[in-house]
Amino acid sequence: MPAIPLAKAPQPAQTNPEQIRNFCIIAHIDHGKSTLADRMLGITGVVEARNMREQYLDRMDIERERGITIKSQAVRLPWRSGIDGKDYILNMIDTPGHVDFTYEVSRSLAACEGAILLVDCAQGIEAQTLANLYLAMENDLTIIPVLNKIDLPAAQPEKFAIELSKLVGCQPSDCLRVSGKTGEGVTELLDQIIAQIPAPKGSADAPARALIFDSVYDTYRGVVTYVRVFDGKLSPREQIQMISTGVKHELLDIGVISPEPVSSAGLSVGEVGYLITGVKDVRQSRVGDTVTSYQNPAKQALSGYKDPKPMVFSGLYPIDGDDYPMLRDALDKLQLNDAALVYEPETSAALGFGFRCGFLGLLHMEIVRERLEREFNLSLISTAPNVVYRVFLEDGKEKVVTNPSEYPNGKVDKVFEPIVKATILSPSEFIGTIMELCQSRRGVLGGMDYLSEDRVEIRYTLPLAEIVFDFFDQLKSRTKGYASLDYEPIGESEGDLVKVDILLQGDTVDAFSSIVHRDKAYPYGVMMTGKLRELIPRQQFEVPIQAAIGAKIIARENIRAIRKDVLAKCYGGDITRKRKLLEKQKEGKKRMKMVGRVEVPQEAFIAALSTNSDGEGGKGKK
């Protein structure tokens, strides 16, 4: 086995760029990226067999439990080629597979010269496989097609090799067959990486330029920034600056990950490693930014930098109002580790004090909430997710709405909503059900291509608001779990949207307000009033629950009053006495009605908001 002992391998800052190969592993979720990475760590000998564990590079508990990668991880692997017998350094980046983290994947691809396109032999090409492939092609990378999980009984390598070769533009025989689990074919794959992927190019004498492709917060060391050096050299104790912010930092520590951090004498052209500058906030070393020397700065930044924009907004409120300061501290700490998370304080009449948070997508939202509950021991209510709208009033003013309660009550001229281009991959037998689902969500068919005789790629343009609730769940259930979805924002379009308010006894409850399409306003109103009728307990007085668009009531339910048995003490047939008592009770009820406030239990909010999506799903089925 041509693994090299770490002591004899080429050392950082002294490695000839010709000996370096930078690559990342891209694939759909659950196609085996992290398992293949584990196997490479074992075969190259950087992790001893006794220390080996599954998903070695994934650092968070939540990643292990769910079996997903949230943060990109880089590692330096020494390897002696079985083809020419020379020593090489392989810098591997393991990337997330989910659509929410596409921006991070794109920066990881920008830091490499080649990519391993991994496809599960049992499931075939899926939506995120295609999306990542197109990203890799945009960055002009050398693509090595690899079929994983050949050890499974359901594997069909021959069939998927033909599909994959059509996409990549090679012969079916060029698709390498490996098993991340057993290690079969991984040695050949490492040799092919050296043979096919070009060495990094860059000028050693030019001013230093390094691309940040990930940054994480470490409790003890502050922000650890992962970089790929394109030009020049970075050395310890050197003054550096970020080109986008212009802020000066001192390099306290610099080194490589192999797979634990190892300090080095610097990083030269083509190398991948980490920097520690002592900053305490991830926002000061943003993914996609360029690092350069302070004394001799580069004139031009590396291309492709942009701020990740939140797509989905949701309110987070503590169940116990006293936990508000704890939630604020928790969000502050979490933001250190997640630059994409944005939040601002928000007050709701129904839920009290909380925060309006912006997320990259639904998975990102779920992970943030779970981390807050788990790491900081908080109990939270999250409001139904919604997207950002641009509202133009008749007097020409523009208002950006991230929360239904911000929707203007005045005369609205037009509303713009975000639009996404969705790619759905599925067996061809489900074309009809997929189309029906997309049509019910205001989708416009963009085109359809057959990848093989039984697999089809369907492209739709859909409003983002129609996807964020339960679209994915519906898609999976209608296609028996075979369909896969990928989407990317493509702008915005005008929509006929209205705000539906839910009123309890004439008072608007802002937590239940929602912005929906006019055609779906009535079903939404009926669903919410019906749900709240079941969830809110009976009061001393009758409570009307209404759904309204502006001043127009579109749906109504009543919660009947608790009728106290005032006649229990009476006996016999004194009917006039009984009548007097009942009249008196009626009068009392009227008085209660005027002053009475409806008590809504916390459980009602949780149930109504969490099952909001069920109602949406119901509408889709009508």
N, C-alpha and C positions, 0 to 999 in steps of 0.2 A: 504494500500500500504506500503510495508516494506522499504521505503526509510528512511535513518538515517540523522538527522540534522548534518551538518558538524562539529559543536562544540563537539558533542558526539561521532563522528566516531573515530576509531583508528588513532592516530597521526603519521606523518612521523618520522622515526628514532626510534619509540617506538612500531612499529607494529610487532607482531609475524609473521615470515614467513609463518606459517600454515594458517594465515588469509588472505594471499595475493594470488590473481590469476592474472597472466599476460596473455593477449591474444591480437591478432590483427584480423582485419577484412580483408579478402582477397577476391577479385572477379574481374571479367572482368569490363571494363569501363562501367559506366552507369547502373550497376546492383543494385545500391542503398546503397553503403557502407556509404557515408556521411549522407544520410537520416536516416539510422539505427543508426548511431552514434548520430545524433541529438535527435532521440527518446530516446536513453539511457540516454543522458544528462538530458532530461526532466523528465523521470521516476525516476531516482535516486535523482533528486532534486538539482543537483549542479548548474543548470541554472534555474532561475525562469521563469515562463511562460511569464511574460511581457517582459523579455529580450531576449526571444528566437527568433532566425531567422534561415532561411535555410542555410545549409552548415556552421554551427556555427564555426566549427574548421578551416575552410579554411580562411586564413588571406588575401590572395591577391585578388584584383579586378578581375584579369584575370581568377582566379579559379571559381569565382562566375558566371562570364559571360558565360564561356564555360561549367560550370557544371562539371569540372574535378578537381581532387586533384593532385597537383604537389609535395607538401611537406608532409611527414608523420607528423601526429600530435598525441601527447600522452596526455591522461587525466586520472586523478585519480577519481574513482567513489566509494563512500561508499554504501554498500547494505546489508540489513538483509535478510538472506536466508529464503525463504518460506518453505524449506524442513526441516532444523534443527533449525531455529530461531536464529542462531548465526550471529554476525556482521563480515562482510568481506570487504576487499578493492580490487576493480577490477581496474587494470591498463590496459586501452584500448589504442591501437595504430591504428589509421585510416591510411591506406596505399594508395599510388597511384595505379591506375590500369593499366597504360600504359606500354607497353613493354620497352620503353626507360628508365624507372626508376626501372628496375628489380633488380639492385644491391641494391638500397635503400630498396626495399621490402625484399630482402634476409636478410639484416641486422636487419630490424624490426622483421622478423621471428626468427632470432637468439636471440633476446632479450625477447622472449616469451616462454611459455610452451604449449600454445594451440592456435588454430586458428579457427575462424568462416569462413567456406567456404560458401560464399553467392552466390546463383544462382537465376536469374530472372525467375519467373514462366512462363512468357510469351515468353521469348527468349530461355531459356534452357542453356545447358553447352556450353561455347565458349572457344576460344583458350587460352585466358589469364587465364580463370578459371583452365584449365588443367595445364598450366605452373606454376601458383601459388600453385596448389595442390602438384605438384611434388617437388617444393621448400620446402613446409611445411613438406613433407614426408622425404626429405633429412635431415632436421633439427630435425627429430624424434618428431614432435609435435602431441598432441592430436587434432584431427580434428572433429569439430562439423558441420555436414552438415545442412544448413538452406536454405529453399525456401522462397524468398522474393516476394513482390508484389502480395500476394494472393487475394488482393481486386480488381485486374484488371479483366475486363470481359474476356480477352483473356487468363487468367491464366489456366495452365494445371498442377496443383501440383501433381496429381497421376502419370502422365506420366513421369515427370522429377524426381520424387522421386525414381522411378525404375532405371533411368539412373544414378542418383547421388549415389544411394546405391551400384550399381555395381562398380563404381569408387572407392569409399571410403572403400568398403568392410563391409557394415552393412545392416540392414533390411530397406525396404522402410518406415516402421513406425518410424524408428529412425530419419528421416529427419524432423526437426522442421519447422513449417509453421508460418511465421510472415508477418506483413505488416509494413514496416518502416514508411509509410505515416500515417496510422490510429493508429498505436501503438499496434495492435492486436498480441498477442503471444510474445511480447518483455519481459514481466515480467517472463514468463516461460523460455525464453531463458537465462535471467540473472541467474535464479536458476540453470539451466542446466550447465552453465559455471562453477559455484561453485562446482557442483556435479561431473562433468566429468574431468575438467582440474586439473592436479596435482599442489600442492603448490611448490614454488621455493625451490631448494636445494642449499646450499652454506654454507661455514664455516664463522661464525661471527668473529672468532679469527685470521683468515688468513690475509695476506697482502691484502689491498684493490684492487679489480679489477672491473672496470665498462666498459661496452661496449657502445661506441658512436653509436647511430643508426640514428641520424640526427643532423645537426647544421644549424642555421639560423642567419642572421645578423640583429641586431636591431640597428637603428640609434642612440639611446640614450645610450644603454648598451653594445654595441659591440656584440661579438659573443655569442649567447645562444646555449649551447650544451645539447642535450637531451641524457640521459644515463640510462642504466639499471645496477644496482649493482649486481654482482654475488657473490663476497666474501668481507668480511671486512666491513668497514664503512667509509664514507666520511663526514667530518665536515667542518663548515665554518672557514675561515681564515687558512685552512690547506694548506701546500705546496704539489702540485701534479705535476705529469709529464705524458706526452704522451709516450707510450712505443716505437712507430715507430720512433719518432723524438728525444726523450730524452730531450725535452725542459721543463724547470721548469716553473710553473705558480702558482699564489696564488688564492685560491678560495675566490672570493669577495662575491659571493652570491650562495646559494644552496637552492633548494626547490622543490615543486611539482606543477603540473599544475592541477587546479581543477575548471574550465577550464582556469581561469586566474592564472598567476604565484603567488604562495604563498611561502614566505621564510620559511625555517624550520631549526631545529637544526641539520640537516644532513640527510643522506640517509643510510639505513642499507640493509642487505641481501634481495634480491628479489624486492627491490623498484625501481620505475621508476620516474625520475624527471629531473631537469635541473641544469646545472652549468654555472656560469658566471665568467670568469677569467680576463676579461678586454682586451683580445686580440682583434685585429681589423680585423683579416683575417681568413675566414673560413678554409683556407688551413692548419692552425695550429691546427685545431681540426677536422681531417678528419673522415668521416663516416666509421665505421668498426674498428677504432683504439681503443686501450685499455687505460683507465685512471687508474693510480695507485698512491700510496702515494710516496712522494719524500724521506721521512725519512726511510720508510720501504717498498721499492719497491717489487712488485711481480716479480718472476723470469721469468715466462712464460706469454706471451700475450694470449688473447682469440683468438681462431682460426677463419679463414675466412676473414682476412683483405686483401684487394687488392685495388690498385688505380683504379678508374673508367677510362676506356680507351675510348677516342673519336672514333667513328666509321664513322662519316660523316663529311666532311670538306666543307666549303663554304667561299667565300670571301665576306666581308662586306665593302662597300664603301659609303661615304657620297655623296649625289647628289651635294651638294655645297661643293667644296674643302676646303672652310674656316672652315667647321665644323669638320675637322679632329681632332684637339686637344680635342673638345667636345666628339667625339666618343671614343677617347682613355680614357678620364676620366670616361665616362659612362661604358666602358667595365671593367675598374679597379673596379668601385663601384659594378657592377653586379657580378664580380668574387668573391667579398666578400660574396655574398649570394649563389653562385653556384660554388662549388669547381670542378664540372665536366667540366666547361667551360675552354677551353684553346685557346689562341690566340697569334699571332705574327704579327708584321708589314709586309705589303706587298705593292709593287708598281706595278701598271699596266699601260702600256703605254696608254691604252684606257680610263681607269677609274680614273687614278691618284693615290693618296695615300689611303690606307685602311688597313684592317687586315684580315689575314687568320684565321678563327675560327674553332675549332673542337667541334663537338656536339655528344651527345650520340645517337641521331637518329633524324628523321625528325620533330617529335613533339617538341623535345627539341630545335631544330633550330628555329622552328616557334615561340615558346614561347620567346626565347631570343631576336629574332628580334622585336617581338611585344612589349616586355618590353622596349627595347632600344628606340623604336619610341615613345612609350607612356610616359614612366617615364622621358625621357631626351629630349623629343621634337625634335627628329632627323628624317630626311628623308633619307632613305638608299636604295641602290641597293645591292641585294645579287646575287652572281654568282651561276650558276647551281651547286647543291651539287655533290661532288664526294668522293670516298673512297681512302684509302691508298694503294698504289701499291709498290711492291718490284721489281725493275728492275735490271737484271744482264746483264752487257755489255760483248762483246766477249773477252775483255781483263781480264775478271774475276772480275771486280769491281762491287760493289753493290751500288745501289742508292735507297733511300726511297722517293717516289713521293707522295706528298699530294695535288699537284696542277698541272693541265695539262701543264702549262708553264715550270715546272721543268723537264718534260720528256726529257731524253737525246736525242740528235739528232744523236749520233754516231750509231755504229752497235750494235743493241740490240740482245742479245742471247735468254733470256727468261724473261717473266713477270709473277709474282705471284699476284693473287688478293684474297681478303678475301671471304670466303665461309660461308654461314649460313644454319642452319637447320630450315626449316620453317614448322610449323604445321598449317594446314588450316582445320577449322571445318565448315561444310556446310550441308544443306539438300542434300540427295543423288541424287536429280534430276539434280543438277548442276555439277556432277562429270566431265562430258565431257568438259564443258566450262572451268572449273578450270584447267584441264589437258592441254587443248589447250593453255591457257594463260601461264602456267608454262613452257611448252615445247618451246614456242616462246621466253621465257626469259632464255634459256639454263639450264632449271631445269632438275634434275635427280630424278625420282620417288624412294622414299625410302620405301614406304609401305602404306597400307590403312587398316583401321579398322572401322567396323560398331559399333557405340555406342548404337544405337537402330535400328529398321527397317527402319527409314527414316532419320537418321543423321549419317554422316560419318566423320572420321578423316583421312586426307590425309597428308602424310609427304614427303616433297621434299627437296633436297639439291640444293641451288641456289646461284649464285654469288651475293654478297651484292650490287654491282653496279647496278644490274638489278632491285633491290627492291626499291632503294632510290628515284627514280623519281616518278612514278605514279602507281606503281604496286598495291598498296592498293586501290586507286581510281578505277582502272580497275577491280579489284577483286569484289569490292562492286557493281559496275554498272552491271557487267555480272551476278551476282548472286542475283540481286534485293535487295541488302543490307543484305542478310542473312548470308553470309560467314564471318568468323572472322579469323584473322591472328596473329600468334605469331612466333617470330624467335629468335634464339640465335646463336652467332658466334661459329664456330667449327674449325677454322683454315684457311688455304689458299690452293689454287691449281694453277697450271700453266694454263695460258689462252693465246689465240692468240689475243693479243690486240694491237691496233695501236692508234697513236695520229692523230686526224683530225684537221688541222689548217684551219682557215678561213682567206683569204687574201683579202684586199681591195686595189685595184690598186697595187698589188704586195707586199704590206706590211702586215705582220701577225698581226691580232688583237687578242691579247692573251685572252681577256675576252670571246671570242667565241670558243676557243680551247676546245676540249673534248677528253677523252680517251674512245674509244669504241671497241667492238669486230669487227674483220676484216669483218665479214659478214654484219655488220650493218653500216659500215663506209660509203658506198655509199648512202643508204637512209638518213643518218644523214646529209651528205654533201648537197644532193639535197634539203632537208628540210630547212636547215639553209640558203643556198644561196637564195632560193625562198622567205623565210621570210624576209631576209634583203633587197631584191629587193623592196619589198612592203613598208618597213619601212624607208629606206634612201631616202631623197628627191633628185630630179634631180639636178645635179651640172652644172657648166659652161662647163664641158668636160665629155666625156664618162667614166664611172667607171666600170671596170670589178670586179665582186665578184666571188672569186674562193674558192673551198674547195680542200685541198691537203693533201696527206699522204707523208711526207718528201718533195721530189721534184716532186712527181707525182700528177698532177691535176686530180681530180675525178669528179668534178662538176663545172659548171660555169653559171653565169647569168650576164647580162649587164644592167646597168642603163643608159638610153640614155641621151645625153646632152640636156640642154635647148637650143632650137634654137631661137636666137633672130631675130626678123624680121628686117633685115638691109635694106630691099627693100621698107620699108614703105614710105621713102621720095621720092623715084623714081616714076615717072609717065610716061605714054606713053610706047612705044615699044622699048626703047633703050636697046636692049638685051645685047650688049657688055658691057655697063656700069653695068648692073645687074650681069653679069657673073664675072666681075672684083671684084665687092663687095663681092660676095659669095666666090671667091677664097681667097680674103683677110681674110674673116671670118674663113675659113678653116685653113689658116696659123696661125692665132691667137689662134685657138683651140688647134693646135698641141703644140704651145708654152705653153699654159695653162696646157696641159696634163703633160708636163715635170715637171713643178714646182708645179702643183696644189696638194693640200692636200684635202682629202675627209672630209667633215664635217658630222659627225654622231650625230644626236640629242640624248640627254639623254633618251628620250622616247623610242628610238629604242633599246637601251640596255635593258631597263626595260622590254619592250614587248618581245624581242628576248629571254631574259634569263628566264622570267617568263613563257613563253609558250613553253620553251624547252621541257618540259614534254609532251606537246600535241603531239609533233613530235614523242617522244618515244612511246606514246600510239598508234599513227598511225602505227608505225612499227609493234607493237604487233598485229595489226589487219590484216596485209597483209597476 
